Amino acid sequence: MVAQNPFELFEYWFEKAKKNKNVKYPDAMNLATVSADGQPSNRNVLLKAWDEQGFVFYTNLTSRKGGEIAENAKVSLCFHWDDMDVQVRIEGVCEQVSDAQADAYFDSRALQSRIGAWASKQSQPLESHGHLLKRVAKAGLKLPMGKMHRPDFWSGYRVVPHRIEVMQMKDFRLHERREFLRNGNAWSEGLLYP
Ligand SMILES: Cc1cc2nc3c(=O)[nH]c(=O)nc-3n(C[C@H](O)[C@H](O)[C@H](O)COP(=O)(O)O)c2cc1C
């Protein structure tokens, strides 16, 4: 596929992934963060919005990832659409989305998910699963059902990219690797050995 910039190429593959019945989570992306002492950690999060400004996911700001991003905003993302033999790697810097954007997304979530966001002390030690269910029940009773506002410890991050690589697997490991690098507002493209 010929693309003017990495976003056209991302859209092309992401749309294919969403239509592909064998891809269960087309929007799952592996997020790597690095702690203040240099220890990397990674986990999957879901892509909830994207455009040329960046790739947005939502989470608990006091989670392990949230703490690491507060110390070091440089992160990387990796999509792997197994059934399509495509991998997309994105490197960039995290910024928090606006309160208005986070509120709008929070309000669009199912009630149970909103209650869950209030109840979970994400990444902290948990005595038992029963303890979590109790906290969910308590949060559900306490919170006003009509307008449940977003917790201030829960929001979204936008990963503003400066490097995007799209790899298409080819026979005999002669994969095609297209690397896009940001130069101000422009992107340059080159190939990498597989
Ligand atoms: C497919 C998938 C999607 C996930 N999406 C999210 C997400 O969007 N936000 C989130 O906070 N956790 C999400 N999780 C859970 C995270 O992978 C992780 O367990 C959690 O955020 C705690 O990570 P941390 O302790 O490193 O902060 C997802 C897990 C999977 C398997």
The ligand as an SDF file (V2000), in Angstrom:
LIG
                    3D

 31 33  0  0  0  0  0  0  0  0999 V2000
   -7.0460   -6.8950   25.7600 C   0  0  0  0  0  0  0  0  0  0  0  0
   -6.8180   -6.0820   27.0230 C   0  0  0  0  0  0  0  0  0  0  0  0
   -7.1920   -4.7500   27.0510 C   0  0  0  0  0  0  0  0  0  0  0  0
   -6.9770   -3.9730   28.1820 C   0  0  0  0  0  0  0  0  0  0  0  0
   -7.3190   -2.6570   28.1500 N   0  0  0  0  0  0  0  0  0  0  0  0
   -7.0420   -1.8630   29.2330 C   0  0  0  0  0  0  0  0  0  0  0  0
   -7.2750   -0.4560   29.1690 C   0  0  0  0  0  0  0  0  0  0  0  0
   -7.7240    0.1030   28.1510 O   0  0  0  0  0  0  0  0  0  0  0  0
   -6.9790    0.2760   30.2730 N   0  0  0  0  0  0  0  0  0  0  0  0
   -6.4560   -0.2820   31.4150 C   0  0  0  0  0  0  0  0  0  0  0  0
   -6.2100    0.4350   32.3810 O   0  0  0  0  0  0  0  0  0  0  0  0
   -6.2020   -1.6110   31.4880 N   0  0  0  0  0  0  0  0  0  0  0  0
   -6.4790   -2.4100   30.4220 C   0  0  0  0  0  0  0  0  0  0  0  0
   -6.2050   -3.7640   30.4630 N   0  0  0  0  0  0  0  0  0  0  0  0
   -5.5750   -4.2990   31.6970 C   0  0  0  0  0  0  0  0  0  0  0  0
   -4.0630   -3.9970   31.6360 C   0  0  0  0  0  0  0  0  0  0  0  0
   -3.4310   -4.8710   30.7290 O   0  0  0  0  0  0  0  0  0  0  0  0
   -3.3840   -4.0920   33.0090 C   0  0  0  0  0  0  0  0  0  0  0  0
   -3.6130   -5.3470   33.6060 O   0  0  0  0  0  0  0  0  0  0  0  0
   -3.8750   -3.0060   33.9700 C   0  0  0  0  0  0  0  0  0  0  0  0
   -4.0850   -1.7680   33.3040 O   0  0  0  0  0  0  0  0  0  0  0  0
   -2.8770   -2.7860   35.0990 C   0  0  0  0  0  0  0  0  0  0  0  0
   -1.6060   -2.4460   34.5520 O   0  0  0  0  0  0  0  0  0  0  0  0
   -0.4450   -1.7410   35.4200 P   0  0  0  0  0  0  0  0  0  0  0  0
   -0.4880   -2.3860   36.7930 O   0  0  0  0  0  0  0  0  0  0  0  0
    0.8120   -2.0390   34.7080 O   0  0  0  0  0  0  0  0  0  0  0  0
   -0.7580   -0.2770   35.5020 O   0  0  0  0  0  0  0  0  0  0  0  0
   -6.3970   -4.5600   29.3430 C   0  0  0  0  0  0  0  0  0  0  0  0
   -6.0220   -5.9000   29.3120 C   0  0  0  0  0  0  0  0  0  0  0  0
   -6.2230   -6.6510   28.1660 C   0  0  0  0  0  0  0  0  0  0  0  0
   -5.7970   -8.1040   28.1600 C   0  0  0  0  0  0  0  0  0  0  0  0
  1  2  1  0
  2  3  1  0
  2 30  2  0
  3  4  2  0
  4  5  1  0
  4 28  1  0
  5  6  2  0
  6  7  1  0
  6 13  1  0
  7  8  2  0
  7  9  1  0
  9 10  1  0
 10 11  2  0
 10 12  1  0
 12 13  2  0
 13 14  1  0
 14 15  1  0
 14 28  1  0
 15 16  1  0
 16 17  1  0
 16 18  1  0
 18 19  1  0
 18 20  1  0
 20 21  1  0
 20 22  1  0
 22 23  1  0
 23 24  1  0
 24 25  2  0
 24 26  1  0
 24 27  1  0
 28 29  2  0
 29 30  1  0
 30 31  1  0
M  END
$$$$
